[in-house]
Amino acid sequence: MDAPSPTAEPHGEIVIRAIAMPADTNANGDIFGGWLVSQMDLGGAVMARTLAGSRVATVAIDAMSFDAPVNVGDTVTFYARLQGIGRTSMKIGIEAWSQHYSGGAQRRVTQGVFTYVAIDAAGKPHAVKRGK
Ligand SMILES: CC(C)(COP(=O)(O)OP(=O)(O)OC[C@H]1O[C@@H](n2cnc3c(N)ncnc32)[C@H](O)[C@@H]1OP(=O)(O)O)[C@@H](O)C(=O)NCCC(=O)NCCS
């Protein structure tokens, strides 16, 4: 997937903002993709739990792309946007945007579509009320 133009804006609402730490680097010294995916998963769950009014489980991750590396010390902001809602499932688009600690423009570094299922105390799917 192409990187967005420099004037592009993030889509969605902020669900997490974090500082990329040295413990989360890969062998190249950049931030490990697994850290980004886990933060995206958590950020999407923040939105999904609010919609479901219950806990949720991640059932699928699609259209994942890594557009640019994240550097240690960057501020990484995760944006979530509801893309679709089924009977028990919610499809949420998540973008991560990175900004140097000294400021300047932020750039999109990853995006993906995460699907969550609303689950009850027994771990069974339950219907999500629409229009929440
Ligand atoms: C999430 C889970 C409870 C769903 O149980 P299930 O028996 O598959 O439930 P269903 O078949 O009724 O599917 C539930 C919903 O998920 C959707 N779904 C299931 N598999 C999917 C997939 N691979 N991709 C997208 N949607 C999927 C179904 O379409 C359905 O949506 P709808 O109700 O809106 O129409 C079960 O799959 C599970 O526990 N998975 C493991 C979750 C997990 O450990 N995640 C990682 C940590 S959170």
The ligand as a Gaussian input file, in Angstrom:
#p B3LYP/6-31G(d) Opt

LIG

0 1
 C      -14.005000     -14.963000      18.973000
 C      -14.695000     -16.324000      19.179000
 C      -15.294000     -16.359000      20.590000
 C      -15.828000     -16.388000      18.168000
 O      -16.415000     -17.660000      18.316000
 P      -17.054000     -18.388000      17.050000
 O      -17.587000     -19.682000      17.507000
 O      -16.104000     -18.314000      15.915000
 O      -18.296000     -17.440000      16.777000
 P      -19.128000     -17.257000      15.453000
 O      -18.807000     -18.279000      14.407000
 O      -20.537000     -17.090000      15.904000
 O      -18.589000     -15.850000      14.893000
 C      -18.774000     -14.689000      15.643000
 C      -18.581000     -13.503000      14.724000
 O      -17.214000     -13.455000      14.331000
 C      -17.120000     -13.397000      12.906000
 N      -15.914000     -14.102000      12.523000
 C      -15.534000     -15.346000      12.893000
 N      -14.359000     -15.650000      12.334000
 C      -13.975000     -14.561000      11.617000
 C      -12.845000     -14.246000      10.820000
 N      -11.844000     -15.109000      10.636000
 N      -12.793000     -13.047000      10.213000
 C      -13.778000     -12.135000      10.385000
 N      -14.895000     -12.375000      11.140000
 C      -14.971000     -13.569000      11.737000
 C      -18.387000     -14.075000      12.416000
 O      -18.671000     -13.669000      11.089000
 C      -19.395000     -13.558000      13.421000
 O      -19.744000     -12.224000      13.107000
 P      -21.288000     -11.669000      13.198000
 O      -21.913000     -12.234000      14.438000
 O      -21.142000     -10.183000      13.299000
 O      -21.970000     -12.112000      11.960000
 C      -13.709000     -17.516000      18.994000
 O      -13.398000     -17.619000      17.611000
 C      -12.466000     -17.351000      19.781000
 O      -12.477000     -17.487000      21.010000
 N      -11.337000     -17.076000      19.092000
 C      -10.077000     -16.817000      19.768000
 C       -9.966000     -15.337000      20.122000
 C       -8.620000     -15.003000      20.689000
 O       -8.074000     -15.730000      21.494000
 N       -8.075000     -13.851000      20.222000
 C       -6.758000     -13.437000      20.568000
 C       -6.700000     -12.751000      21.892000
 S       -7.970000     -11.572000      22.202000

